[in-house]
Amino acid sequence: MDEFVNLKATELRLGLPGRDNVCEDGERVSCNSNSNKRALQVDAENELKTETSLLESKVQIVGWPPVRSYRKNNIQTKKNESDHESQGIYVKVSMDGAPYLRKIDLSCYKGYSDLLKALETMFKFSVGGEYSERDGYKGSDFVPTYEDRDGDWMLIGDVPWDVLMGFCYLLQDVLCSCKRLRIMKGSEAKCLGSCV
Amino acid sequence: MDLRLPSKVLEHILSFVDSNEDRNSVSLVCKSWFETERRTRKRVFVRNCYAVTPEAVARRFPETRSLTLKGKPHFADYNLVPDGWGGYAWPWIEAMAAKCPSLDELRLKRMVVTDECLEKIAASFKDFKVLVLTSCEGFSTDGLAAIAVACSNLRELELRECIVEDLGGDWLSYFPETLTSLVSLDFSCLDSEVKLSDLERLVSRSPNLKSLKLNRAVSLDALGSLLRLAPQLVELGTGSFSDKLDQEAVSKLSQAFSEMKELKSLSGLWDVLPEYIPLLYSVCPGLTSLNLSYATVQMPDLVELLTRCSNLQKLWVMDLIEDKGLEVVASSCKELRELRVFPSGAEGLNDTNVAMTEQGLVSVSEGCPNLESVLYFCVQFTNAAMVTIARNRPNLTCFRLCVMEPFSPDHKTQQPLDEGFKAIVERCKDLQRLSVSGLLTNKAFEYIGTHGKKLRMLSIAFAGDSDLMLHHLLSGCESLNKLEIRDCPFGDTALLENAAKLETMRSLWMSSCCVSFGACKLLSQKMPKLNVEVIDEHPLETRPDSSPVERIYIYRTLAGPRLDMPEFVWTTQKNPEIGVSHLAIK
């Protein structure tokens, strides 16, 4: 037993990162006592942001999910060919009032209408109003916005789609012109229309 | 009076006995029956290529026409087996070439096949007809050329999800003009473009061609001309389905599809553009098998297609179909027997944009009375859903559920998924294959051990609390043949207590568990008829017996320790310096 304890520091750590005490001799690991398991599930709403970043930074587990490499490579290749970069442009999308965020690959969409349709399907809402340069999404309860490099919330639709995507291709990921999307709801959104 | 059946008569009788299970029984009756049976066996299946030596098989069954071999363990599919582990086809091909000249069919799965192997096949078997390689690797398109040029009576050449060194598309041009016997050709896993004119000529001179699976490089335009040359196809795998075609080309292609009256199986459809989906409408009603798992179209387009597939028995699709799409499948595809839903996301768990839940599978279980085989990747599940599915479909024989986030509980009650799997094993009395996932305690495995009497193959990941889990399975599941486990926190005790069970199974795989080095050594010593392979990329000589090993692969064998083990595979026979310590294992 002593031998075992001394070697703990150099021992192969098995199990998922964040889990400890997986292999104690004779010890029964009860699922309830291992708080790390809980960390992988969505908790209180106000912890969502940290949860999402925890999920994002999670280490890739080898061979999980159990999808054959052949299949993984073929889906990957498809993205390679059509998107000019191997990983697509994934941005977080939050909707006011929704319990968790989603992620979408911007490079999958051909234009703003495509993107909005997808967001409407994903979050089960409808923008309603027509976009116009003058009034934004007038008459709509929901307003799609994105956060740009400077941290400002910009209305989706002002900048031509190609320009927005062009920035994304050049700068990728963290430096992307569009860092994340947010669907604003209700009074906050309405304010945009009147504060011109 | 000699009551023995003359061997000629026995031979004649045995010519009607097809099943190898029956033939195995026949061979146990007495020596003369053994002799007659072995001389007349035509098809041999070796489901673990290391369970027996190639020479022994070739010697025993000299008249064999067809050999099926499997090499690497199943988890090799998910990169859990390091490269170079083994599974070489060469010794088998060499042995068969020497002793079984009548061999004309070779089916290999998860094996390393080199160009030399292919050349040897081409050179050794005069009337070679069938080569089917599934998830194999190690060869190049040059090897294919060797087969093409030499096998003048070739009927089937199928490369299913192989990793091939692609040196170009010339190999296809090596099929001689005199080859007219082709029935099935599958080169879907190759990258390079083949010469269209050669392919067209090959198809034209193959009146018996029933199955053609093209690779991605074959354009939509080319597909049209190929279909016109082979309207009799029963199975079709298209190439890329995304080129821009003009109106005339589109209507010609549509016409070509509508001429295909025999088509039962459709696959490929890579990159299919939504506007081309209607081209397939004419063949939908006849389809029994549809593989959309590489078709990255969204739910509405998938639904348009599936509502027309009333005779579908097998559906492979990506989770882009969403729960809603599966509801449509449930109401349109009443003949469905097998459903596989694959994740569309890239590597990560949170990359998929689609949330596939338990709803979709519940709908299908309600609407499809013949559903017996399920593979389902999703983001969440509930116990109640599994109970419903089990109640609806007690006829399930294969249930593989992959909730992608490890340790996911029932998303409504936050409880482990124990009760759900209990319902499955309790109700589905003929269940032969089960993969579990989500948050599971020992209870789940107690249930599986108690009820899973017909279970032959079981896959487990990130589950259980302790050794009891393994003990329940090994002591309870009477029919257990293959068990594969990863990332579960136990090992030694259950393994050693149930050592005898391992001889009744084909194999056991455990990786990232807590099996100690000492236990492996002890097991190896106790059970000489098993190969206990420790697959570990760190040297073991200096490891204490209590330290856990990365992976173990245990399988019964008549062949003894294999001679082709790489550095990172350790057995007590190959590495006697390790020795067996007398450390008492609890």
Interface residues (C-beta under 8 A of the other chain):
Chain A: E3 F4 L7 E11 L12 L14 G15 L16 V22 C23 D25 G26 R28 V29 S30 C31 K37 L40 Q41 L55 E56 K58 Q60 I61 V62 G63 W64 P65 P66 V67 R68 S69 Y70 R71 K72 N74 I75 Q76 K78 K79 E81 S82 Q87 G88 Y90 R102 K103 I104 D105 M122
Chain B: F75 D77 Y78 N79 L80 S135 E161 I163 C189 W270 D271 S293 Y294 T296 F342 P343 S344 A346 E347 G348 L349 N350 D351 N353 F377 C402 M404 E405 P406 F407 S408 P409 Q414 P416 S435 L439 T441 S459 A461 F462 D465 S466 R486 D487 P489 S512 C513 C514 H538 P544 S546 S547 P548 E550 K586
